[in-house]
Amino acid sequence: MLMRILDRLPEGTVAVGGGLVVNGLAAYTFIALASRDLGAEAYTPVGLLWALSFLLGPGFFQPLEQETARVIAGRSANGLRSVVRPAAILGGSLALALAVVAVVAAPWIVDSLFAGHGILFVALLLVLVGLGTGHLVRGVLAGLGRFGGYARYFIGDGIGRLLLVGIGSLVLTDDVAVYGLAVGGAPFLGVAAALTGRRSGATAGGPEVSQSATATATAMATAPVPDAVVSGRRAELAALAPAMGFLLVASVSTAIVLNVSPLAVELLAGPDQGDEAGRFLNALLVARVPLFFFQAVQASLLPKLSSLAADGRLVEFRHVLARLLALVGALGAAAIVACALVGHLVVEMAFGAGFAVGRRDMVLLAASSAVLMIVLALAQALIAQRCQGRMALAWFAGLCAFPVVLAFGGDLFLRVELALLATVVTAMVAMAVLLARRPGLLH
């Protein structure tokens, strides 16, 4: 049975999954420590930093990873330099723009989201730079089939966050600052871990590279370039930018879907509900355990599908995607049943009685997570087919459903949970229809 399950997964999933196991255990240890040390009310701004970091980080920088991995895996670039350099230029420009916007909005961010803790804003800036760098490195590693290095990123990020908590506790007296700076500094340790260690040859289906290819790619991105190739470099940048633009729209929409619910709870909570966002976030983290590990599939799925699409092997493309969707659907159903039985008990046991939620909350959150895994798999298929614009349209359609359902009112948690579920179901239907309309994918 285990071998049959593994056979349905794209190559590299097991390696990345191992890194995610370590990262996941470290992440939930971090959240449990923060929840118990800070208490529900003081933990809320740290939890919102966590949610906001994944809204601004992967939301804006995921296109760097996706497009870099797709182009390298599809063998449509003339060497690593033609991919890494324009991606780095676009990513650096985007990071600078986000930093400027964050500084302008700093008073509102600090007062409304971080409860006056200015140090959390500093941590947010660190997150922007760290995750931007991390996604570019991960894109190169995924495209080259170097999933061992990809896995080391998650290990360094997770373990590094706990190490930073330990170090911060020795030199800082503000517990909020300790946990906030640990969130901000962890991605840098993940990048360091990814770029060190053993570098083996590329896996099957990826381009052939030497053992120092990843280091060479980094050097290429910073090496001086003769004037004779400047115009070619500009052409490469112009070719990459449109796809990156569509991916940026889709990625921001994805990040909003993933992280908007705890922010919505915070903004809609009444004066006597200051700890509700923290309670909701922890329940969401437990319900999304399968989604967290789905990152392993996502990291290796895009290069695999991109390679098949580039070679015109549509029959195998359909076969890989269909088997994966069947597996994801089964795992999602199992997660819903598990959350219905013991989900609320796990939340209370892990984070304390102050974070207790109801059984209904866990079932609805697990259902939205299960559908979201299907949506993410369909999104990778659309990217591999170079349908970034259609994917962005599907995410936008789903996102429009969120405020519509949210406007109905009622119980705070219930209205947010139903809005989240409506969002992912809408996006799933839209992506399935758009993918089915691609020539050659149905027959």
Secondary structure, DSSP 8 states (H G I E B T S, - for coil): -HHHHHHTS-TTHHHHHHHHHHHHHHHHHHHHHHHHHHHHHHHHHHHHHHHHHHHHHHHHHHHHHHHHHHHHHTT-SSSSHHHHHHHHHHHHHHHHHHHHHHHHTHHHIIIIISTT-HHHHHHHHHHHHHHHHHHHHHHHHHHTT-HHHHHHHHHHHHHHHHHHHHHHHHH-S-HHHHHHHHHHHHHHHHHHHHTSS------TTS----TTHHHHHHHHHHS---GGGHHHHHHHHHHHHHHHHHHHHHHHHHHHHHHHHHHHHHHH--TT-TTHHHHHHHHHHHHTHHHHHHHHHHHHHHHHHHHHHHTT-HHHHHHHHHHHHHHHHHHHHHHHHHIIIIIHHHHHHHH-GGG---HHHHHHHHHHHHHHHHHHHHHHHHHHTT-HHHHHHHHHHHHHHHHHHHTT-SSHHHHHHHHHHHHHHHHHHHHHHHHHTSTTS--
